[in-house]
Amino acid sequence: PIVLTKYLRLQQISSGIAGDADGVQHNLIEPRYNTRIRAVRDILENEARGKTIIAARFRKSIDNLYEVLSQDYKCVKIVGGMDKELPAIKERFNEGNAEVLIGQCNVLAYGHTLCGPDSNPCDNMIHYERNFSLLDQAQIECRPEKYGRDVTTSHYDFFASDMDRYILKALIKKEDAATSLMGYAREHGILNSTEL
């Protein structure tokens, strides 16, 4: 538990956040100057074509992203404890004018279709922060998918620190172990012919 807590704190610091002794989170840098948030803005301005989902782990990160991005984009956010508001927020993203949805990883993972309308599909996913759960990450990556619609989704990962790399490498190792157990090849996504 102590090691995981240290990893959690290091990940927060790489996002420009630190907690005090009482557990209250504070920004280490003003959100508008945060280079990680500036990179998100760069992706939205220069790469993204349709709607975009941004997955973040920490509420303070979500609040910071919302504060900065909502100045130029129609944003919505979903975090834990929003059960009553979720249907309206999802409708605004899927059918309405919301361009960016910022969501907490463990909330985004299950029970949501966030694909946008056929005329303006969600074709971008920014992994602002990740957690160590391969199941959560696999589910989050599926949020923009819709049965019967073939839209390529661009996924963007952040490597702002060694901690970000460590988390992504851990997830890749977990995925490789799972696919190997099932006899699948990462390169092809199909069963190895020698296994048949």
Secondary structure per residue as TSV (DSSP state, phi and psi in degrees):
chain	resnum	aa	ss	phi	psi
A	1	P	-	360.0	-36.1
A	2	I	H	-67.2	-42.3
A	3	V	H	-64.1	-45.3
A	4	L	H	-62.3	-37.5
A	5	T	H	-64.2	-40.1
A	6	K	H	-64.2	-42.0
A	7	Y	H	-61.4	-42.0
A	8	L	H	-60.4	-46.2
A	9	R	H	-65.1	-40.7
A	10	L	H	-63.2	-38.8
A	11	Q	H	-65.4	-40.4
A	12	Q	H	-62.3	-43.8
A	13	I	H	-61.4	-39.6
A	14	S	H	-67.3	-16.1
A	15	S	T	-96.8	4.1
A	16	G	T	85.2	26.4
A	17	I	E	-128.7	146.2
A	18	A	E	-144.0	146.8
A	19	G	E	-100.7	150.3
A	20	D	-	-93.5	-175.3
A	21	A	T	-62.4	-24.9
A	22	D	T	-88.4	0.1
A	23	G	S	85.7	6.1
A	24	V	-	-81.2	132.2
A	25	Q	E	-88.0	139.8
A	26	H	E	-132.8	150.4
A	27	N	E	-79.5	134.5
A	28	L	S	-81.5	-21.0
A	29	I	S	-145.7	147.7
A	30	E	-	-58.5	136.0
A	31	P	G	-52.3	-38.3
A	32	R	G	-68.0	-18.8
A	33	Y	G	-101.0	-2.4
A	34	N	-	-66.7	120.0
A	35	T	H	-64.6	-29.6
A	36	R	H	-66.7	-43.5
A	37	I	H	-69.0	-35.6
A	38	R	H	-62.7	-36.4
A	39	A	H	-64.9	-38.2
A	40	V	H	-61.9	-46.3
A	41	R	H	-58.8	-40.3
A	42	D	H	-61.7	-43.0
A	43	I	H	-62.5	-45.9
A	44	L	H	-63.1	-38.2
A	45	E	H	-77.4	-35.0
A	46	N	H	-113.7	-18.7
A	47	E	T	-116.1	-44.6
A	48	A	-	-70.4	136.7
A	49	R	-	-105.8	-46.8
A	50	G	S	-106.4	-152.5
A	51	K	E	-69.9	158.4
A	52	T	E	-136.0	137.1
A	53	I	E	-106.0	133.3
A	54	I	E	-117.0	119.1
A	55	A	E	-99.3	125.1
A	56	A	E	-132.6	153.3
A	57	R	S	-90.2	-36.3
A	58	F	-	-106.4	139.6
A	59	R	H	-60.9	-37.5
A	60	K	H	-63.6	-38.8
A	61	S	H	-62.8	-42.4
A	62	I	H	-63.2	-44.5
A	63	D	H	-62.3	-41.7
A	64	N	H	-64.0	-45.4
A	65	L	H	-60.7	-45.6
A	66	Y	H	-61.6	-44.5
A	67	E	H	-57.3	-45.2
A	68	V	H	-79.6	-47.2
A	69	L	H	-72.4	-31.1
A	70	S	T	-68.9	-9.1
A	71	Q	T	-71.0	-28.8
A	72	D	T	-121.6	-13.0
A	73	Y	S	-131.0	153.1
A	74	K	-	-82.4	107.6
A	75	C	E	-113.8	150.2
A	76	V	E	-131.8	159.3
A	77	K	E	-138.5	149.7
A	78	I	E	-130.9	130.4
A	79	V	-	-137.9	172.7
A	80	G	T	-59.2	146.5
A	81	G	T	86.6	10.9
A	82	M	-	-106.3	31.7
A	83	D	T	-51.9	-44.3
A	84	K	T	-71.8	-32.3
A	85	E	T	-84.4	-18.6
A	86	L	H	-55.8	-47.2
A	87	P	H	-57.7	-42.4
A	88	A	H	-67.6	-38.5
A	89	I	H	-66.3	-45.6
A	90	K	H	-63.8	-38.7
A	91	E	H	-64.8	-40.5
A	92	R	H	-62.5	-35.5
A	93	F	H	-78.1	-45.1
A	94	N	H	-75.1	-35.7
A	95	E	T	-121.6	-17.2
A	96	G	S	-100.1	-151.8
A	97	N	S	-96.8	1.3
A	98	A	-	-66.4	127.2
A	99	E	-	-95.0	-29.3
A	100	V	E	-130.6	130.9
A	101	L	E	-114.9	122.4
A	102	I	E	-106.8	121.1
A	103	G	E	-133.9	151.0
A	104	Q	E	-76.6	134.3
A	105	C	H	-48.7	-52.3
A	106	N	H	-71.5	-16.7
A	107	V	H	-87.7	-38.7
A	108	L	H	-66.3	-26.7
A	109	A	T	-61.3	-34.2
A	110	Y	S	-133.3	139.3
A	111	G	S	81.3	19.3
A	112	H	-	-130.8	135.7
A	113	T	-	-108.0	116.9
A	114	L	-	-128.1	63.1
A	115	C	-	-100.6	-12.0
A	116	G	-	74.4	170.9
A	117	P	-	-74.6	162.0
A	118	D	T	-60.4	-31.2
A	119	S	T	-76.5	-19.7
A	120	N	S	-149.1	70.1
A	121	P	-	-71.0	158.5
A	122	C	E	-78.9	112.0
A	123	D	E	-125.6	19.2
A	124	N	E	-138.7	137.9
A	125	M	E	-135.0	123.1
A	126	I	E	-107.2	119.5
A	127	H	E	-92.0	83.9
A	128	Y	S	-64.5	-43.5
A	129	E	S	-143.2	147.9
A	130	R	-	-121.0	160.3
A	131	N	-	-109.9	-178.0
A	132	F	S	-86.2	0.3
A	133	S	-	-87.5	113.7
A	134	L	H	-64.5	-37.2
A	135	L	H	-63.1	-46.3
A	136	D	H	-58.2	-46.5
A	137	Q	H	-65.0	-40.8
A	138	A	H	-63.3	-40.5
A	139	Q	H	-68.2	-42.2
A	140	I	H	-60.0	-42.4
A	141	E	H	-64.7	-19.2
A	142	C	T	-90.5	-7.0
A	143	R	T	-55.4	-39.3
A	144	P	T	-79.7	-4.5
A	145	E	-	-77.9	146.2
A	146	K	-	-139.7	133.0
A	147	Y	T	-57.5	131.4
A	148	G	T	84.9	-1.5
A	149	R	-	-117.7	129.9
A	150	D	-	-107.1	88.7
A	151	V	-	-120.9	125.2
A	152	T	-	-75.2	131.7
A	153	T	-	-107.8	130.3
A	154	S	E	-89.6	130.8
A	155	H	E	-112.3	131.6
A	156	Y	E	-118.5	127.0
A	157	D	E	-112.3	150.8
A	158	F	-	-109.1	135.3
A	159	F	-	-121.5	73.5
A	160	A	S	-86.0	-14.3
A	161	S	S	-155.9	169.2
A	162	D	H	-61.5	-29.7
A	163	M	H	-64.8	-40.8
A	164	D	H	-60.1	-44.6
A	165	R	H	-62.8	-42.0
A	166	Y	H	-60.4	-44.8
A	167	I	H	-63.7	-46.3
A	168	L	H	-64.5	-40.5
A	169	K	H	-62.8	-39.8
A	170	A	H	-62.6	-41.1
A	171	L	H	-65.8	-40.2
A	172	I	H	-64.5	-41.5
A	173	K	H	-62.3	-41.2
A	174	K	H	-63.4	-42.8
A	175	E	H	-65.9	-42.7
A	176	D	H	-61.4	-41.3
A	177	A	H	-63.8	-42.8
A	178	A	H	-65.8	-44.1
A	179	T	H	-69.7	-35.9
A	180	S	H	-64.0	-41.1
A	181	L	H	-60.0	-35.5
A	182	M	H	-87.5	-5.6
A	183	G	T	82.0	21.2
A	184	Y	B	-95.0	154.4
A	185	A	-	-107.0	128.1
A	186	R	T	-56.9	-39.4
A	187	E	T	-65.3	-31.7
A	188	H	T	-116.5	-20.9
A	189	G	S	69.5	18.3
A	190	I	S	-129.5	165.3
A	191	L	B	-61.8	137.8
A	192	N	-	-63.3	133.2
A	193	S	G	-64.1	-27.8
A	194	T	G	-70.4	-21.0
A	195	E	G	-80.9	-21.3
A	196	L	-	-78.7	360.0
